[in-house]
Amino acid sequence: MLEELKKRRAIRNFLPQPVGRKKIEALLEAATYAPNDRMREPWHFYVLQQESLKQFEQVAFNYLQQRFPTKPHLVESSMKAVTNTPLIIVVTSAIVADDEGATIDNTFAVSSAIMSMWLMAESLDLGMVWRTRGVGLVHETALHEFIGATENERLVGTLCIGYPEEKITTEKKRTPFAEKTTWL
Ligand SMILES: Cc1cc2nc3c(=O)[nH]c(=O)nc-3n(C[C@H](O)[C@H](O)[C@H](O)COP(=O)(O)O)c2cc1C
């Protein structure tokens, strides 16, 4: 298990090859088994490919242009994250009215679901990165509106998925757990 966890990496560059329906469904099924408080199963998935992905490109482009009006190079380089991705899955979490604790717990559950998808992606020879910032648009209204999410949903992740352009072999240095642990 530790070896599998070490192998999981954020993959940001993909081949143009599309991801087949069976593999997409396997990712979604993996998410389904994530732990979640009181079985609220608070997740919803929005799958963007081909036509809808092209439309999302425009949403991301408009956002970037508005955000960085004087930095066309930054806009252009940031757009590659969308234009070079064959599949995007936006994952939302349910907001529980008048219950902040439950709403936060729902986000925890959705985060677990995304991790399951990430590990499943690796096992299917796919690469994935969970984006929130930039074209991830998780903290903006543009993507929420575009996918048609309700006001009872909060965006948690914009998952960029595809066949990896290359394998990452460098190890990402991590802080030893001893430095992050207090034994009481
Ligand atoms: C909640 C969350 C948000 C992230 N947002 C972004 C993002 O907006 N853009 C990006 O390039 N990577 C993003 N990442 C990926 C991290 O940068 C990446 O996981 C981290 O650098 C560790 O590298 P590794 O996944 O290869 O181990 C995000 C990861 C998480 C868990």
The ligand as a Tripos MOL2 file, in Angstrom:
@<TRIPOS>MOLECULE
LIG
   31    33     1     0     0
SMALL
NO_CHARGES

@<TRIPOS>ATOM
      1 C1         -6.8730   20.4980   -2.4670 C.3       1 LIG1
      2 C2         -5.8070   20.4960   -3.5190 C.ar      1 LIG1
      3 C3         -5.7470   21.5280   -4.4350 C.ar      1 LIG1
      4 C4         -4.7830   21.5380   -5.4440 C.ar      1 LIG1
      5 N1         -4.8010   22.5510   -6.3670 N.ar      1 LIG1
      6 C5         -3.9190   22.5300   -7.3740 C.ar      1 LIG1
      7 C6         -3.9840   23.5410   -8.3830 C.ar      1 LIG1
      8 O1         -4.8430   24.4150   -8.3580 O.2       1 LIG1
      9 N2         -3.0760   23.4990   -9.3800 N.ar      1 LIG1
     10 C7         -2.1190   22.5070   -9.4370 C.ar      1 LIG1
     11 O2         -1.3130   22.5360  -10.3690 O.2       1 LIG1
     12 N3         -2.0570   21.5180   -8.5140 N.ar      1 LIG1
     13 C8         -2.9250   21.5140   -7.4940 C.ar      1 LIG1
     14 N4         -2.9010   20.4970   -6.5570 N.ar      1 LIG1
     15 C9         -1.9010   19.4120   -6.6720 C.3       1 LIG1
     16 C10        -0.7420   19.6520   -5.7220 C.3       1 LIG1
     17 O3          0.0370   20.7230   -6.1850 O.3       1 LIG1
     18 C11         0.1060   18.3670   -5.6190 C.3       1 LIG1
     19 O4         -0.6850   17.3200   -5.1320 O.3       1 LIG1
     20 C12         1.3040   18.5880   -4.6910 C.3       1 LIG1
     21 O5          2.2400   19.4320   -5.3030 O.3       1 LIG1
     22 C13         2.0050   17.2890   -4.3210 C.3       1 LIG1
     23 O6          2.4920   16.6410   -5.4740 O.3       1 LIG1
     24 P1          2.0710   15.1410   -5.7780 P.3       1 LIG1
     25 O7          0.5660   15.0950   -5.8600 O.co2     1 LIG1
     26 O8          2.7390   14.7920   -7.0880 O.co2     1 LIG1
     27 O9          2.5660   14.2850   -4.6520 O.co2     1 LIG1
     28 C14        -3.8390   20.4820   -5.5330 C.ar      1 LIG1
     29 C15        -3.9100   19.4320   -4.5980 C.ar      1 LIG1
     30 C16        -4.8800   19.4300   -3.6100 C.ar      1 LIG1
     31 C17        -4.9530   18.2760   -2.6510 C.3       1 LIG1
@<TRIPOS>BOND
     1     1     2 1
     2     2     3 ar
     3     2    30 ar
     4     3     4 ar
     5     4     5 ar
     6     4    28 ar
     7     5     6 ar
     8     6     7 ar
     9     6    13 1
    10     7     8 2
    11     7     9 ar
    12     9    10 ar
    13    10    11 2
    14    10    12 ar
    15    12    13 ar
    16    13    14 ar
    17    14    15 1
    18    14    28 ar
    19    15    16 1
    20    16    17 1
    21    16    18 1
    22    18    19 1
    23    18    20 1
    24    20    21 1
    25    20    22 1
    26    22    23 1
    27    23    24 1
    28    24    25 2
    29    24    26 1
    30    24    27 1
    31    28    29 ar
    32    29    30 ar
    33    30    31 1
@<TRIPOS>SUBSTRUCTURE
     1 LIG1         1 GROUP 0 **** ****
